[in-house]
Amino acid sequence: MSFSRLVVDLDAVSANYGRFVKASVGTTGAVVKANAYGLGMEAVARRLKAEGCEHFFVATPEEGFALRTLINEDAIYVFSGPPDADTATALASANIVPVLNSREQIGLWMRQKRAPAALHVDTGMQRLGFDPNELKPRMLEGIELVLLMSHLACADRPQHPQNERQAGLFSRICDDFPGIETSFGNSAGTLNGTQYQGGITRPGIGLYGGNPYLDKDNDFHHAAVFEAQVMQRRRVNAGESVGYGATFQATRNIEIAIVGVGYADGVSQILSGKGQLAHKGARLPVLGQISMDLTHVDVTEDPDICVGDWLEVFGATITLDEVAEMTGTSGYEILSRIGSRVSRVYV
């Protein structure tokens, strides 16, 4: 039994996917890397497949192999490409499409007897991918190229000039590969306009209810609620301290709840002494240091909270974006850091 759970609304995931389908002029894929951003790759991929998704993107070969056990015929692309010859052979055997990022990976894939591959061209991210100045179509002779892709660095800021620079460069590169399918748009890019999409869009964070934009309100359906159970309720007298380091000292008699979730489960210690959990719409201050397995909250004003009750870490009352802002990070990181001890429950 787990004292914490992530309640995943698969209907919300479907609705978010449908929004990208409507926005895309071509085909809509899905990024399900990092265990579908923490929500659970198996359940999410099955639902998206039922919604008509036929193109799935993951980060590593291991994720690709795991996904292939769930879906038999749909396209799976591995962003990292093959790290070595044995992995290249295994990817080809599983009919998984590697994204080739370097001359070395092209060399590894040449041995796979024209197995399909994708090519990543770096248009301004300075991450993985080919330098456009070094890329020549003849380098890929002997490879069955099925997809040409790049990645937007600033799609979360639609007016950033980097977006147009990358779109222009990617368009010129695509001209050198006529007839090859393309993929460009992430969540924000897909919504920013057709020039940022390519033939296959690949939304990620928006599918899961996160905000793909920095300065816009989040109008995606919230797809996950993170909750934890009260394990104990106790009185703390004035003058007594709570938690490691005695960083909180009660100035009056209070009631606290010890909740079964901590930083090992994805609750940042940055929230120590300033974060909140919620119960039936009411916010409960976090007291003292968040520990590996437990969090203390003040329940003085709610005498009905008892052992076994579920408190919200984020969800309807305290949004994912609010927690991200309070901790100085992003919804991407908050979701993907939710630990393996947290049960995934699908509704």
C-alpha positions as CSV (number, residue, x, y, z in Angstrom):
1,M,0.0,0.0,0.0
2,S,1.2,3.5,-0.8
3,F,0.4,6.6,1.2
4,S,0.5,8.7,-1.9
5,R,-1.2,8.5,-5.3
6,L,-1.4,10.3,-8.6
7,V,-4.9,10.3,-9.9
8,V,-4.8,10.5,-13.7
9,D,-7.8,11.6,-15.7
10,L,-7.4,9.8,-19.0
11,D,-10.4,11.6,-20.5
12,A,-8.5,14.8,-19.9
13,V,-5.5,13.4,-21.7
14,S,-7.8,12.5,-24.6
15,A,-9.4,16.0,-24.6
16,N,-5.9,17.6,-24.7
17,Y,-4.8,15.3,-27.5
18,G,-7.9,16.2,-29.4
19,R,-7.0,19.9,-29.2
20,F,-3.7,19.2,-30.8
21,V,-5.4,17.1,-33.5
22,K,-7.6,20.1,-34.4
23,A,-4.6,22.5,-34.5
24,S,-2.4,20.2,-36.6
25,V,-2.6,20.4,-40.4
26,G,-0.9,17.0,-40.6
27,T,-0.6,14.0,-38.3
28,T,-0.6,14.3,-34.5
29,G,1.9,12.2,-32.6
30,A,2.6,12.1,-28.8
31,V,5.6,12.4,-26.6
32,V,5.4,9.7,-23.9
33,K,9.0,9.8,-22.6
34,A,9.8,9.8,-18.9
35,N,6.9,7.5,-18.2
36,A,4.5,9.8,-20.0
37,Y,5.8,12.8,-18.0
38,G,5.2,10.8,-14.8
39,L,1.6,9.9,-15.5
40,G,2.4,6.3,-16.6
41,M,3.4,5.4,-20.1
42,E,1.4,2.2,-20.4
43,A,-2.1,3.6,-19.6
44,V,-1.4,6.9,-21.4
45,A,-0.1,5.2,-24.6
46,R,-3.0,2.8,-24.7
47,R,-5.5,5.7,-24.4
48,L,-3.8,7.8,-27.0
49,K,-3.7,4.8,-29.4
50,A,-7.4,4.4,-28.9
51,E,-7.7,8.1,-29.8
52,G,-6.0,7.4,-33.1
53,C,-2.4,8.3,-32.3
54,E,0.0,6.3,-34.5
55,H,3.3,8.1,-33.8
56,F,4.9,7.9,-30.3
57,F,8.2,9.6,-29.3
58,V,10.4,8.5,-26.4
59,A,13.8,9.5,-25.1
60,T,15.8,6.3,-24.8
61,P,16.0,2.8,-26.3
62,E,14.8,1.3,-23.0
63,E,11.7,3.4,-23.2
64,G,11.2,2.3,-26.8
65,F,11.5,-1.4,-26.0
66,A,9.0,-1.0,-23.1
67,L,6.5,0.8,-25.3
68,R,6.9,-1.8,-28.1
69,T,5.5,-4.4,-25.7
70,L,2.3,-2.3,-25.4
71,I,1.8,-1.4,-29.0
72,N,2.7,-3.7,-31.9
73,E,2.3,-1.8,-35.2
74,D,2.5,1.9,-34.5
75,A,5.7,4.0,-35.1
76,I,8.0,4.5,-32.1
77,Y,10.8,7.0,-32.4
78,V,13.8,7.2,-30.0
79,F,15.2,10.7,-29.6
80,S,18.6,9.6,-28.4
81,G,19.3,7.3,-31.3
82,P,21.4,4.1,-30.8
83,P,24.4,4.4,-28.4
84,D,26.2,1.3,-29.8
85,A,26.0,-1.5,-32.4
86,D,24.1,-4.0,-30.2
87,T,21.4,-1.5,-29.3
88,A,21.1,-0.5,-33.0
89,T,20.5,-4.1,-33.9
90,A,17.9,-4.5,-31.1
91,L,16.1,-1.4,-32.2
92,A,15.9,-2.6,-35.8
93,S,14.7,-6.0,-34.7
94,A,11.9,-4.4,-32.7
95,N,10.9,-2.1,-35.6
96,I,11.7,1.0,-33.5
97,V,12.9,4.1,-35.4
98,P,16.0,5.7,-34.0
99,V,16.5,9.5,-34.4
100,L,20.1,9.8,-35.8
101,N,22.0,12.7,-34.3
102,S,25.6,12.3,-35.5
103,R,27.9,10.8,-38.1
104,E,28.7,8.0,-35.6
105,Q,25.0,7.0,-35.3
106,I,24.6,7.0,-39.1
107,G,27.6,4.6,-39.2
108,L,25.9,2.3,-36.6
109,W,22.6,2.3,-38.5
110,M,24.2,1.7,-41.9
111,R,24.7,-1.9,-40.8
112,Q,20.9,-2.5,-40.3
113,K,20.2,-3.2,-44.0
114,R,18.0,-0.2,-44.8
115,A,16.0,-0.2,-41.6
116,P,13.9,3.0,-41.2
117,A,15.5,5.9,-39.4
118,A,14.7,9.5,-38.5
119,L,17.2,12.4,-38.7
120,H,17.5,15.2,-36.2
121,V,18.9,18.6,-37.4
122,D,19.9,21.2,-34.9
123,T,18.4,24.5,-36.0
124,G,19.2,26.5,-32.9
125,M,18.8,24.4,-29.7
126,Q,22.5,23.4,-29.5
127,R,21.5,20.0,-28.1
128,L,21.5,16.8,-30.0
129,G,21.3,16.8,-33.8
130,F,23.4,17.6,-36.9
131,D,24.9,20.9,-37.6
132,P,23.0,22.0,-40.8
133,N,26.3,23.2,-42.3
134,E,27.7,19.7,-42.1
135,L,24.7,17.8,-43.3
136,K,24.6,16.5,-46.8
137,P,21.9,14.2,-48.3
138,R,24.6,11.9,-49.7
139,M,25.6,11.0,-46.1
140,L,22.4,9.1,-45.7
141,E,22.8,6.9,-48.8
142,G,22.0,3.4,-47.7
143,I,19.6,4.5,-45.0
144,E,15.8,4.5,-45.3
145,L,15.1,8.0,-44.0
146,V,11.4,8.2,-43.0
147,L,11.4,11.4,-40.9
148,L,13.4,14.7,-40.7
149,M,12.9,16.6,-37.4
150,S,14.1,19.6,-35.4
151,H,13.2,21.1,-32.1
152,L,12.1,24.6,-31.2
153,A,14.0,26.3,-28.4
154,C,11.6,29.2,-27.6
155,A,8.1,28.0,-28.6
156,D,6.9,28.8,-25.1
157,R,7.5,32.5,-26.0
158,P,5.6,32.8,-29.4
159,Q,7.0,36.3,-30.2
160,H,10.6,35.3,-29.7
161,P,12.6,35.9,-32.9
162,Q,14.4,32.5,-32.5
163,N,11.2,30.8,-33.6
164,E,11.2,32.4,-37.0
165,R,14.9,31.8,-37.4
166,Q,14.5,28.1,-36.7
167,A,11.5,27.8,-38.9
168,G,13.2,29.4,-41.8
169,L,16.3,27.2,-41.4
170,F,14.3,24.0,-41.0
171,S,12.3,24.8,-44.2
172,R,15.5,25.3,-46.2
173,I,16.9,22.0,-44.9
174,C,13.7,20.2,-45.7
175,D,14.0,21.4,-49.3
176,D,17.2,19.3,-49.6
177,F,15.2,16.2,-48.6
178,P,12.1,16.2,-50.9
179,G,9.4,13.6,-50.1
180,I,10.6,13.0,-46.6
181,E,8.1,13.4,-43.7
182,T,8.9,16.2,-41.3
183,S,8.3,16.9,-37.6
184,F,8.9,20.2,-35.9
185,G,6.1,21.3,-33.5
186,N,6.1,20.5,-29.8
187,S,3.1,21.5,-27.6
188,A,3.5,25.3,-28.0
189,G,4.9,25.1,-31.5
190,T,1.9,23.2,-32.7
191,L,-0.4,25.9,-31.4
192,N,1.8,28.8,-32.6
193,G,1.0,28.3,-36.3
194,T,1.4,25.9,-39.2
195,Q,4.9,27.1,-40.0
196,Y,6.1,25.6,-36.7
197,Q,4.4,22.2,-37.1
198,G,5.9,20.0,-39.8
199,G,3.9,17.0,-41.1
200,I,3.9,15.2,-37.7
201,T,3.4,17.3,-34.6
202,R,4.7,15.9,-31.3
203,P,2.9,17.5,-28.3
204,G,4.2,16.6,-24.8
205,I,3.4,18.7,-21.7
206,G,0.1,20.0,-23.0
207,L,-1.2,16.4,-23.2
208,Y,-0.7,16.1,-19.5
209,G,-2.3,19.3,-18.4
210,G,0.8,21.4,-18.1
211,N,1.2,24.9,-19.5
212,P,3.4,25.0,-22.6
213,Y,3.7,28.8,-22.4
214,L,5.5,31.1,-20.0
215,D,3.2,34.1,-20.1
216,K,-0.2,32.7,-20.9
217,D,-2.9,31.2,-18.7
218,N,-3.1,27.5,-18.8
219,D,-6.3,26.4,-20.6
220,F,-5.6,22.7,-20.9
221,H,-7.6,20.2,-19.0
222,H,-5.8,19.2,-15.8
223,A,-5.0,15.6,-16.1
224,A,-3.4,14.7,-12.8
225,V,-4.1,15.2,-9.1
226,F,-1.3,14.4,-6.7
227,E,-2.5,13.3,-3.2
228,A,-1.2,11.9,0.0
229,Q,-2.8,10.4,3.1
230,V,-2.8,11.6,6.6
231,M,-0.9,9.1,8.7
232,Q,-1.2,10.8,12.1
233,R,-2.9,13.8,13.7
234,R,-1.3,15.2,16.8
235,R,-1.1,18.3,19.1
236,V,1.9,20.5,19.2
237,N,2.2,22.7,22.3
238,A,3.4,26.3,22.2
239,G,7.2,26.3,22.3
240,E,7.6,22.9,20.7
241,S,9.3,22.5,17.4
242,V,8.4,20.4,14.3
243,G,10.7,18.5,11.9
244,Y,14.4,18.3,11.2
245,G,16.4,21.3,12.3
246,A,13.6,22.6,14.5
247,T,13.0,25.2,11.8
248,F,9.4,25.7,12.9
249,Q,8.5,26.5,16.5
250,A,4.9,26.8,17.6
251,T,3.9,30.1,19.2
252,R,0.6,28.6,20.3
253,N,-1.0,25.3,20.8
254,I,-1.8,23.8,17.3
255,E,-2.9,20.6,15.6
256,I,-0.8,19.1,12.9
257,A,-1.2,16.2,10.4
258,I,1.8,14.1,9.4
259,V,1.2,13.2,5.7
260,G,2.8,10.3,3.9
261,V,4.7,12.0,1.1
262,G,8.1,13.6,1.0
263,Y,10.9,14.6,-1.3
264,A,11.6,11.0,-2.3
265,D,8.1,11.1,-3.9
266,G,8.5,14.4,-5.7
267,V,7.6,17.1,-3.1
268,S,10.4,19.6,-3.3
269,Q,12.1,20.7,-0.1
270,I,11.8,24.2,-1.4
271,L,8.2,24.1,-0.2
272,S,9.4,23.6,3.4
273,G,7.8,26.2,5.6
274,K,6.2,28.0,2.7
275,G,4.2,25.5,0.7
276,Q,0.7,24.2,1.2
277,L,-1.4,21.1,0.8
278,A,-5.2,21.3,0.4
279,H,-8.3,19.5,1.7
280,K,-11.7,20.2,0.3
281,G,-10.6,23.5,-1.1
282,A,-8.9,24.7,2.0
283,R,-5.2,25.3,2.1
284,L,-3.1,23.9,4.9
285,P,0.4,25.5,5.5
286,V,3.4,23.2,5.4
287,L,5.3,23.4,8.7
288,G,9.1,22.8,9.1
289,Q,11.3,20.8,6.8
290,I,9.8,18.4,4.3
291,S,11.6,15.1,4.9
292,M,12.2,12.1,2.6
293,D,8.9,10.4,3.4
294,L,6.8,12.8,5.4
295,T,5.4,16.3,5.4
296,H,3.8,18.2,8.3
297,V,0.8,20.5,7.8
298,D,-1.2,22.8,10.1
299,V,-4.7,21.4,10.5
300,T,-5.7,23.5,13.5
301,E,-8.5,25.2,11.6
302,D,-10.0,21.9,10.3
303,P,-10.9,19.6,13.2
304,D,-12.5,17.1,10.8
305,I,-9.2,16.0,9.1
306,C,-8.3,12.6,10.4
307,V,-6.1,9.6,9.7
308,G,-6.7,8.2,6.3
309,D,-7.9,11.4,4.7
310,W,-6.3,12.4,1.4
311,L,-4.7,15.8,1.0
312,E,-3.9,17.4,-2.3
313,V,-0.3,18.2,-3.2
314,F,-1.4,19.7,-6.5
315,G,-4.6,19.5,-8.5
316,A,-7.8,21.5,-8.5
317,T,-7.0,23.8,-5.6
318,I,-3.3,24.1,-5.8
319,T,-2.4,23.9,-9.5
320,L,0.6,22.3,-11.0
321,D,1.6,25.7,-12.4
322,E,1.4,27.3,-9.0
323,V,3.7,24.6,-7.5
324,A,6.1,25.1,-10.3
325,E,6.2,28.8,-9.8
326,M,6.7,28.5,-6.1
327,T,9.6,26.1,-6.5
328,G,11.2,28.1,-9.3
329,T,10.9,25.3,-11.9
330,S,8.4,24.0,-14.5
331,G,5.4,21.7,-14.7
332,Y,7.6,19.4,-16.8
333,E,10.0,18.9,-13.9
334,I,7.3,18.6,-11.2
335,L,5.5,15.9,-13.1
336,S,8.5,13.9,-14.2
337,R,9.9,13.9,-10.6
338,I,6.9,12.1,-9.1
339,G,8.5,9.0,-7.6
340,S,7.9,5.4,-8.2
341,R,6.4,4.9,-4.7
342,V,3.5,7.0,-5.7
343,S,0.6,4.8,-7.0
344,R,-0.9,5.7,-10.3
345,V,-4.7,5.5,-10.3
346,Y,-6.6,6.0,-13.6
347,V,-10.1,7.4,-13.8
